[in-house]
Amino acid sequence: MSQKGLPGLTAQIKDKLIQQALERRLRQVERSSTPEAPIAISAKVVNTPEQHYRFHLHQGYQQIRIMNDGAARLGIGNPFFKLHEGIAGATTQIGGQEYINYASYNYLALSGHPATNEAAKTAIDQYGTSVSASRLVSGERPIHRELEQTIAKVYDVEDAIVLVSGHATNVTSIGYLFGPKDLILHDELVHNSILQGITLSGAKRLPFPHNDSATLDAILTEQRPYFERVLIVIEGIYSMDGDYPDLPVFVDIKNKHKVFLMVDEAHSFGVMGKTGLGIRQHFNLKGNDVDIWMGTLSKALAGCGGYIAGGMALVENLKFLAPGFLYSVGMSPMVAAASLAALKTLQQEPERVTALQERGRFFLEQAQAIGIETGPSTGLAIIPAITGSSIKAVRLSTALFERGINVQPILYPAVPEKSARLRFFISCEHTEAQIEKTIQVLAEEIKRL
């Protein structure tokens, strides 16, 4: 469907009709991907459909083409994969121009910090750029153990383990620790890596409504007797909405039903708590109140990878038997050193956390004052501006970029169409003046669109 075929309609109505056409086409592609009846095979000829051996006919690629073609009809460019020419923090360089930047997890501005950079360079000189094999095979480097012991101390638990990928940390940990006789309950908004880990495990999966502890309790009352191990998985801060759970209530439910509790702190460590030590510090909980603490090194800690912190038995089990650790190359020494330096700087400079929390609250208050729909965000580093339309989100992102503000749209099917949004990530180095300018431009462009 082209815009030329819609005479006499307003741009808004055209956008809506095209959006509906795109969604219908996506559903057709999804339906066409269902398994077909077995193909009759003769002794001499195998009739293999072309889509079974051509990537350009793959369902996912077809969906990308549909969305890109629809965007092209509307004159909307691709807002993704912009080339940043330096350190991306509160500001960034793209195409030789400086932008106020809200598209980075560099919450505490520790990626690019002199201490972080120097630690990475020193590690390269001492250990090289790679450990070149699994840590079980190639042996430990002191920098790995120092990082793990520091993380364990921060969480007040016995031990920790670091892995080369945050996504793989959830996949391999959940996938290895649980199996077909187990049950895993998770908040409906948890990250894809958690869902992939549950699929790998073969455990029964039951989602519960977002932050709804009462429903979780009711499900466990009914289902707990039918399974061996049971795991509850929630997040510290939810990456799409910027809100967080009432963790003490979930701890009580875990104890009541004798199950495991896992908290993914990818976005809450370095952000929540008086000195940035995460949701545990925010609620003043003990380290062993939660069985599995998970986090990433790529946000506040300026590196790349993930970690699991908890009891010694948990960590030793993963270290010797979890496939994503056992069969993967060990973390690069320079990445481990960078994250360790960032963690030490976080502890030495808690004013970074204070500034981040103040800027987040300021942005949220300013946005709400002009009527921006920010959902349940608490202002802790992640603040959505919900547009209610993927097309409007892309156009709004493009309009802001043209005025020197870089913020990414989140579109259907990543979120429901009515929840399409811009997602603002706050840095401790954003100034109030930058935020005020952003809110002013955002208000003007929303009105214009």
C-alpha positions as CSV (number, residue, x, y, z in Angstrom):
1,M,0.0,0.0,0.0
2,S,1.5,3.4,-1.0
3,Q,0.6,6.9,0.2
4,K,-0.5,7.7,-3.3
5,G,-3.3,5.2,-3.0
6,L,-4.8,7.1,-0.1
7,P,-6.1,10.3,-1.5
8,G,-7.9,12.8,0.7
9,L,-6.7,11.3,4.0
10,T,-4.8,13.1,6.7
11,A,-1.2,12.1,7.3
12,Q,-2.2,10.7,10.7
13,I,-4.9,8.4,9.1
14,K,-2.5,7.4,6.3
15,D,0.1,6.4,9.0
16,K,-2.5,4.4,10.9
17,L,-3.6,2.5,7.7
18,I,-0.1,1.7,6.7
19,Q,0.8,0.6,10.2
20,Q,-2.2,-1.8,10.2
21,A,-1.2,-3.1,6.8
22,L,2.3,-3.8,8.0
23,E,1.0,-5.6,11.1
24,R,-1.3,-7.7,8.9
25,R,1.6,-8.6,6.7
26,L,3.8,-9.5,9.7
27,R,1.1,-11.8,10.9
28,Q,0.8,-13.5,7.5
29,V,4.6,-14.1,7.5
30,E,4.3,-15.6,11.0
31,R,1.5,-17.9,10.0
32,S,3.3,-19.0,6.9
33,S,6.2,-20.1,9.0
34,T,4.2,-22.9,10.8
35,P,5.5,-26.4,10.0
36,E,4.1,-27.8,6.8
37,A,3.0,-31.4,6.4
38,P,5.9,-33.8,5.6
39,I,6.9,-33.7,2.0
40,A,6.6,-36.9,0.1
41,I,10.1,-38.2,-0.7
42,S,10.8,-40.6,-3.6
43,A,13.9,-42.6,-4.1
44,K,15.3,-40.1,-6.6
45,V,13.8,-36.7,-5.9
46,V,13.5,-34.5,-2.8
47,N,11.2,-31.5,-3.2
48,T,12.7,-29.1,-0.7
49,P,10.9,-25.7,-0.6
50,E,13.2,-22.8,-1.4
51,Q,12.5,-21.0,1.9
52,H,14.2,-24.0,3.6
53,Y,17.6,-23.3,2.1
54,R,17.6,-19.6,1.2
55,F,18.3,-17.0,3.9
56,H,16.6,-14.2,2.0
57,L,13.3,-16.2,2.5
58,H,13.9,-16.7,6.2
59,Q,10.9,-15.5,8.3
60,G,13.0,-13.0,10.3
61,Y,14.5,-11.4,7.2
62,Q,11.1,-11.2,5.6
63,Q,9.8,-9.3,8.7
64,I,12.8,-6.9,8.5
65,R,12.1,-6.2,4.8
66,I,8.4,-5.5,5.5
67,M,9.2,-3.0,8.2
68,N,12.0,-1.3,6.1
69,D,9.8,-1.1,3.0
70,G,7.0,0.4,5.1
71,A,9.3,2.9,6.6
72,A,10.6,3.8,3.1
73,R,7.1,4.5,1.9
74,L,6.7,7.0,4.7
75,G,10.0,8.6,4.0
76,I,11.4,7.4,7.3
77,G,15.1,6.6,7.5
78,N,16.7,3.8,9.6
79,P,17.3,5.2,13.1
80,F,19.6,2.4,14.1
81,F,23.3,1.6,13.9
82,K,24.6,5.2,13.9
83,L,28.4,5.5,13.8
84,H,29.7,7.1,17.0
85,E,33.1,8.6,16.5
86,G,34.3,8.6,20.1
87,I,33.3,7.9,23.7
88,A,29.5,7.8,24.0
89,G,28.3,9.3,27.3
90,A,26.2,12.4,28.0
91,T,27.3,13.6,24.6
92,T,28.6,11.8,21.5
93,Q,30.0,12.6,18.1
94,I,28.1,11.3,15.0
95,G,29.0,12.4,11.5
96,G,31.4,15.1,12.9
97,Q,28.6,16.7,15.0
98,E,28.1,16.7,18.7
99,Y,24.8,15.4,20.1
100,I,23.2,15.3,23.6
101,N,23.2,11.5,23.9
102,Y,20.5,9.4,25.6
103,A,21.4,6.1,23.9
104,S,24.1,4.8,26.1
105,Y,24.2,2.6,29.2
106,N,27.3,4.5,30.4
107,Y,25.3,5.6,33.4
108,L,28.3,6.6,35.6
109,A,30.5,7.9,32.8
110,L,33.1,5.3,33.7
111,S,33.6,4.0,30.2
112,G,36.4,6.4,29.0
113,H,37.3,7.4,32.5
114,P,41.1,7.8,32.9
115,A,41.3,5.1,35.6
116,T,39.3,2.7,33.5
117,N,41.4,3.2,30.4
118,E,44.7,3.0,32.3
119,A,43.7,-0.3,34.0
120,A,42.9,-1.8,30.6
121,K,46.2,-0.7,29.1
122,T,48.2,-2.0,32.0
123,A,46.4,-5.4,31.7
124,I,47.2,-5.6,28.0
125,D,50.9,-5.0,28.7
126,Q,50.9,-7.7,31.5
127,Y,48.5,-10.4,30.1
128,G,47.9,-9.6,26.4
129,T,44.5,-9.1,24.9
130,S,43.2,-12.7,25.4
131,V,43.5,-15.6,27.7
132,S,43.2,-17.7,24.5
133,A,41.1,-20.5,26.0
134,S,38.6,-21.5,28.6
135,R,39.8,-20.5,32.1
136,L,39.6,-24.1,33.1
137,V,42.0,-25.0,30.3
138,S,44.3,-21.9,30.2
139,G,44.4,-21.2,33.9
140,E,43.4,-18.2,35.9
141,R,44.7,-14.7,35.7
142,P,44.9,-12.7,39.0
143,I,42.7,-10.0,37.5
144,H,39.8,-12.4,37.1
145,R,39.8,-13.5,40.7
146,E,40.3,-10.0,42.0
147,L,37.2,-8.9,40.0
148,E,35.1,-11.9,41.2
149,Q,36.2,-11.5,44.8
150,T,35.4,-7.7,44.7
151,I,31.9,-8.4,43.3
152,A,31.3,-11.1,46.0
153,K,32.3,-8.6,48.7
154,V,30.0,-6.0,47.3
155,Y,27.1,-8.4,47.5
156,D,28.2,-9.8,50.8
157,V,28.2,-13.4,49.5
158,E,30.7,-16.2,49.3
159,D,31.8,-16.0,45.7
160,A,31.2,-14.8,42.2
161,I,32.0,-15.8,38.6
162,V,32.4,-13.6,35.5
163,L,31.5,-14.6,32.0
164,V,32.2,-13.1,28.6
165,S,28.6,-12.1,27.8
166,G,25.8,-10.8,29.9
167,H,23.2,-12.5,27.7
168,A,25.0,-15.8,27.8
169,T,25.3,-15.5,31.6
170,N,21.6,-15.8,32.0
171,V,21.2,-18.4,29.2
172,T,23.9,-20.8,30.5
173,S,23.2,-20.3,34.2
174,I,19.5,-20.9,34.0
175,G,19.9,-23.5,31.3
176,Y,22.3,-25.6,33.2
177,L,21.0,-25.3,36.8
178,F,17.4,-26.3,36.0
179,G,15.7,-29.1,34.1
180,P,12.5,-30.7,32.9
181,K,11.3,-31.6,36.4
182,D,11.6,-28.0,37.5
183,L,9.4,-24.9,37.4
184,I,10.5,-21.4,36.6
185,L,8.3,-18.4,37.2
186,H,9.2,-15.0,35.9
187,D,7.9,-11.5,35.7
188,E,6.3,-11.1,32.3
189,L,8.7,-8.2,31.4
190,V,12.0,-10.0,32.0
191,H,14.8,-9.9,29.4
192,N,15.1,-12.2,26.4
193,S,18.2,-13.8,27.9
194,I,16.2,-15.1,30.8
195,L,13.5,-16.6,28.5
196,Q,16.2,-18.2,26.3
197,G,17.8,-19.7,29.4
198,I,14.4,-21.2,30.5
199,T,13.9,-22.7,27.1
200,L,17.3,-24.3,27.2
201,S,16.6,-25.7,30.6
202,G,13.5,-27.5,29.5
203,A,11.8,-26.5,32.7
204,K,8.1,-25.6,32.9
205,R,7.7,-21.8,32.4
206,L,5.0,-19.7,34.0
207,P,5.0,-15.9,33.6
208,F,3.2,-13.7,36.2
209,P,1.9,-10.1,35.7
210,H,4.5,-7.4,36.1
211,N,5.6,-6.9,39.7
212,D,2.5,-8.8,40.9
213,S,3.7,-10.6,44.0
214,A,0.2,-11.7,45.0
215,T,-0.4,-13.6,41.8
216,L,3.0,-15.2,42.1
217,D,2.2,-16.3,45.6
218,A,-1.1,-17.8,44.5
219,I,0.6,-19.7,41.6
220,L,3.2,-21.1,43.9
221,T,0.6,-22.2,46.4
222,E,-1.0,-24.3,43.7
223,Q,2.0,-25.5,41.7
224,R,4.9,-25.9,44.1
225,P,4.1,-29.5,45.1
226,Y,4.3,-30.7,41.6
227,F,8.0,-29.8,40.9
228,E,11.4,-30.4,42.3
229,R,13.4,-27.2,42.0
230,V,11.5,-23.9,41.5
231,L,13.0,-20.6,40.5
232,I,11.6,-17.1,40.6
233,V,13.3,-14.6,38.2
234,I,12.8,-10.8,38.5
235,E,14.9,-7.8,37.6
236,G,16.4,-5.0,39.6
237,I,15.3,-2.3,37.2
238,Y,13.2,-3.2,34.1
239,S,15.0,-1.9,31.0
240,M,11.9,-0.8,29.1
241,D,10.0,1.1,31.8
242,G,12.6,2.0,34.4
243,D,10.6,0.7,37.4
244,Y,11.6,-1.9,40.0
245,P,10.0,-4.6,42.2
246,D,9.3,-4.6,45.9
247,L,12.2,-7.1,46.5
248,P,11.6,-7.8,50.2
249,V,8.1,-9.1,49.4
250,F,9.6,-11.5,46.8
251,V,12.2,-12.6,49.3
252,D,9.3,-13.5,51.7
253,I,7.5,-15.5,49.0
254,K,10.7,-17.4,48.2
255,N,11.2,-18.3,51.8
256,K,7.5,-19.3,52.3
257,H,7.5,-21.7,49.4
258,K,11.1,-23.0,49.7
259,V,12.2,-21.9,46.2
260,F,15.1,-20.1,44.6
261,L,15.1,-16.4,43.8
262,M,17.2,-14.8,41.1
263,V,17.5,-11.1,40.5
264,D,18.9,-9.7,37.3
265,E,20.7,-6.4,38.2
266,A,21.9,-5.5,34.7
267,H,20.4,-2.0,35.0
268,S,20.1,-1.6,38.8
269,F,23.7,-2.1,39.9
270,G,25.5,1.3,39.9
271,V,22.1,3.0,39.7
272,M,20.1,2.0,42.8
273,G,21.1,2.4,46.5
274,K,22.8,5.3,48.3
275,T,26.2,4.4,46.9
276,G,25.1,2.5,43.8
277,L,25.4,-1.0,45.2
278,G,22.1,-2.0,43.7
279,I,18.6,-3.0,44.7
280,R,20.1,-5.0,47.7
281,Q,21.4,-1.7,49.2
282,H,18.3,0.1,48.2
283,F,16.2,-2.2,50.4
284,N,19.0,-2.9,53.0
285,L,18.8,-6.7,52.4
286,K,21.4,-9.4,53.3
287,G,23.4,-10.9,50.5
288,N,22.0,-14.4,51.1
289,D,18.4,-13.2,51.0
290,V,18.7,-13.8,47.2
291,D,20.0,-17.1,45.9
292,I,21.3,-15.9,42.5
293,W,22.5,-12.3,42.0
294,M,23.1,-11.7,38.3
295,G,24.5,-8.5,36.7
296,T,26.4,-7.2,33.7
297,L,29.7,-5.4,33.3
298,S,28.6,-3.4,30.3
299,K,26.5,-0.7,31.9
300,A,27.7,1.0,35.0
301,L,30.9,-1.0,35.1
302,A,32.3,0.1,31.7
303,G,33.2,-3.4,30.4
304,C,31.6,-6.3,28.7
305,G,30.2,-9.6,30.1
306,G,28.2,-10.8,33.0
307,Y,28.5,-12.2,36.5
308,I,26.7,-14.5,39.0
309,A,27.2,-13.9,42.7
310,G,26.0,-16.1,45.5
311,G,27.0,-19.1,47.6
312,M,30.2,-21.0,47.0
313,A,28.3,-24.2,45.9
314,L,26.4,-22.2,43.2
315,V,29.6,-20.6,41.8
316,E,31.7,-23.8,41.9
317,N,28.9,-25.6,40.1
318,L,28.8,-23.1,37.3
319,K,32.6,-22.8,37.1
320,F,33.1,-26.5,36.5
321,L,29.9,-27.5,34.6
322,A,28.0,-24.6,33.0
323,P,28.6,-24.8,29.3
324,G,28.8,-21.1,28.7
325,F,31.7,-20.9,31.1
326,L,33.4,-24.3,30.7
327,Y,33.4,-24.2,26.9
328,S,33.9,-20.5,26.3
329,V,37.1,-18.5,26.2
330,G,37.8,-16.7,29.4
331,M,37.1,-13.0,29.8
332,S,39.7,-10.8,28.2
333,P,42.1,-9.5,30.9
334,M,41.8,-5.9,29.7
335,V,38.0,-6.1,30.0
336,A,38.2,-7.6,33.5
337,A,40.7,-4.9,34.5
338,A,38.5,-2.1,33.1
339,S,35.4,-3.3,35.0
340,L,37.4,-3.8,38.2
341,A,38.7,-0.2,38.0
342,A,35.2,1.0,37.3
343,L,33.9,-0.8,40.4
344,K,36.7,0.7,42.5
345,T,35.9,4.2,41.2
346,L,32.2,3.7,41.9
347,Q,33.1,2.9,45.5
348,Q,35.6,5.8,45.8
349,E,33.3,8.4,44.1
350,P,29.7,7.8,45.3
351,E,28.9,11.3,44.2
352,R,28.5,9.9,40.6
353,V,25.6,7.9,41.8
354,T,24.1,10.9,43.6
355,A,24.3,13.0,40.4
356,L,22.8,10.2,38.3
357,Q,19.8,9.8,40.6
358,E,19.3,13.6,40.8
359,R,19.4,14.0,37.0
360,G,17.0,11.1,36.5
361,R,14.5,12.6,38.9
362,F,14.9,16.0,37.3
363,F,14.3,14.6,33.8
364,L,11.2,12.6,35.0
365,E,9.7,15.6,36.7
366,Q,10.3,17.9,33.7
367,A,8.8,15.4,31.3
368,Q,5.8,14.7,33.4
369,A,5.2,18.5,33.8
370,I,4.6,18.9,30.1
371,G,2.4,15.8,29.9
372,I,4.8,13.3,28.5
373,E,3.6,9.7,29.2
374,T,6.5,8.1,31.1
375,G,4.7,5.0,32.3
376,P,5.8,3.6,35.7
377,S,9.4,4.9,35.5
378,T,10.9,6.0,38.8
379,G,13.5,8.2,37.2
380,L,16.4,5.8,38.0
381,A,18.4,6.1,34.8
382,I,15.7,4.9,32.4
383,I,12.8,7.1,31.3
384,P,10.4,6.3,28.4
385,A,8.4,8.8,26.4
386,I,5.5,6.7,25.2
387,T,4.2,7.7,21.8
388,G,1.6,5.0,21.2
389,S,2.8,4.4,17.6
390,S,5.9,2.9,16.1
391,I,5.8,5.4,13.2
392,K,5.4,8.3,15.6
393,A,8.3,7.0,17.7
394,V,10.6,6.8,14.7
395,R,9.6,10.2,13.4
396,L,10.0,11.8,16.8
397,S,13.5,10.2,17.1
398,T,14.4,11.6,13.7
399,A,13.1,15.0,14.5
400,L,15.2,15.2,17.8
401,F,18.3,13.9,16.0
402,E,18.0,16.7,13.5
403,R,18.0,19.1,16.4
404,G,21.1,17.7,18.1
405,I,19.6,15.1,20.4
406,N,20.3,11.3,20.0
407,V,17.6,9.0,21.5
408,Q,16.5,5.7,20.1
409,P,12.9,4.5,19.4
410,I,11.6,1.2,20.7
411,L,9.1,-0.3,18.3
412,Y,6.7,-3.1,17.7
413,P,7.2,-6.0,18.1
414,A,9.8,-5.3,20.8
415,V,7.0,-3.6,22.7
416,P,3.2,-3.7,22.0
417,E,2.3,-1.1,19.3
418,K,0.4,1.0,21.8
419,S,3.5,1.1,24.0
420,A,6.0,2.2,21.3
421,R,8.3,4.9,22.7
422,L,11.5,6.8,22.9
423,R,13.8,5.5,25.6
424,F,16.0,7.9,27.4
425,F,19.1,6.6,29.3
426,I,20.4,9.2,31.8
427,S,24.1,9.8,32.6
428,C,25.5,11.3,35.7
429,E,27.2,13.8,33.4
430,H,24.0,15.2,31.9
431,T,23.5,18.7,33.0
432,E,20.2,20.3,33.9
433,A,20.6,22.7,31.0
434,Q,20.9,19.7,28.6
435,I,17.8,18.1,30.1
436,E,15.8,21.3,29.9
437,K,16.7,21.7,26.3
438,T,15.8,18.2,25.6
439,I,12.4,18.5,27.2
440,Q,11.7,21.7,25.3
441,V,12.6,20.2,22.0
442,L,10.6,17.0,22.8
443,A,7.5,19.1,23.6
444,E,7.8,21.1,20.4
445,E,8.3,18.1,18.2
446,I,5.5,16.1,19.7
447,K,3.2,19.1,19.1
448,R,4.4,19.4,15.5
449,L,4.0,15.7,14.8
